[in-house]
């Protein structure tokens, strides 16, 4: 097990907003930034960007760019490895 990634994943999921974000993406194949902001009621783009960057850096999220839009989806294999209970909820 990669201890560095383990620490990053648990640190990222230890923050309530990021945990809600991951839970929201469990039921959706992918979401755009605007959809995530609306679902989680995040007003500041910089706040959302910060959370998305941390989740992407630890390997939990993948970003797909399409024009000016960015779509985020879960790396389910990483989630299954480090936090399998989130998938079964």
Protein Blocks (a to p, Z undefined) as FASTA:
>chain_A
ZZklmmmmmmmmmpmklmmmmmmmmmpmbdcfklmmmmnopablklmmmmmmmmmmnopa
ccddehjbccddddfklmmmmmmmlmmZZ
